[in-house]
Amino acid sequence: MKKVIVLLLLVMQFSYAQELALVRKDGVFGYISKDGAFAIQPKFKTAKNFSEGLAAAENNKKWGFINKKGEWAIPADYDNVKYFSSGVCVVLKDKKWFYINKKGEALVARASDKVYDFENGVAFIKQGKKVGLINNKMEIVLPAKYDVIKSFENGYARVRNNDRWGIIDNAGKVVVEIIYDEVGNYYKNTTWVKNGSVFGLVTNNKFTVIDGVDKIWDFLVQDVTYAKKNDKIGFIDLKGNWIIEPKFDKAKAFSKNLAPVLIGKKWGYINMKGSLVIESVYNDAEVFGADGLAPVKEDNWGFINEKGKLVIPTQYGISAGGIFSLFKDDEKGFINGLARVKNEDKWGFLKLDGSVLGGQWFENAEPFNN
């Protein structure tokens, strides 16, 4: 009996973990799995991506949610819906926005002038001109006390009060004092800040000035980021030391120890010593993904490997993205072995060998999601 229960749990976990992509074929929407086959046949006039095992779909001009078998898990009774996060979704019915859980039950929320989506386990509440946080149990995590709270990234958010900026975590705790003119993201207890007319780094609430810098970009993938001094861009480490002196007109982040840089009018890639190791021959270039390929552009986009070899021809269009694609849903390039690309007026997915997933192109295709 125990073996049967364990098997059922494993099957349920696999079903939940299976990522599906929303595609449109012959004017209607369905979902494909990562083998390229339809997991849910195209039959919906309008539908949205999966999130936390459920996807919003329209039926007779009303919205509900389907599971990964295409069955209605929450009936289509709503005028509009958002996405599930932390087990909660914002829905619209009878001109009123409110929260529901995965059973479709309405949740009694805290007083707020607006109903916000959940992210990183919390949602904003707004009371008058101030913003705070609640958790998915509808408990107040942080009273409405800030003028602005930006979106959470990896459990941290930039906040503003009286034109001063700092950073909090998703428990409402201040991790960077709210005293700066500008702040960046929070990465390994470090952020860049602007304090008056100078830029620098704050680590464990200690501010270190970097002389002459007039812009610093966020730390994202590796323990280095790029910064501008005297109209040239170089790279600094988490202590604010220049590891590559400012000498480039444009640059993007390091990933796989390689960073795109603009030399003259063409893009190439440098290594961590600042040496050009992939020639600057491209009209545009993006950072390397976890799969070891980077998008590069001639007239259209293709992909190179870490040795600079063009492994997929430059014949595709690629959706918006850049470095943020490594962290957010707006993906560009290869993610977990697949890249969403456009071929003339059709969308599909490339595999690492350049072949087309399932040999199919669609009228529209969205990234794979759970």
Secondary structure, DSSP 8 states (H G I E B T S, - for coil): -HHHHHHHHHHHHHHHH--BEEEEETTEEEEE-TTSSEEEEEEESSEEEEETTEEEEEETTEEEEE-TTS-EEEEEEESEE---BTTBEEEEETTEEEEE-TT--EE-----SS---EETTEEEEEETTEEEEEETTS-EEEEEEESEE---BTTEEEEEETTEEEEEETTS-EEEEEEESEE---BTTEEEEEETTEEEEEETTEEEE-TTEEEE----SSSEEEEEETTEEEEEETTS-EEEEEEESEE---BTTBEEEEETTEEEEE-TTS-EEEEEEESEE----TTS-EEEESSSEEEE-TT--EEEEEEEEE-S-GGGGGTSSS--SEETTEEEEEETTEEEEEETTS-BGGG--BSEE---B-
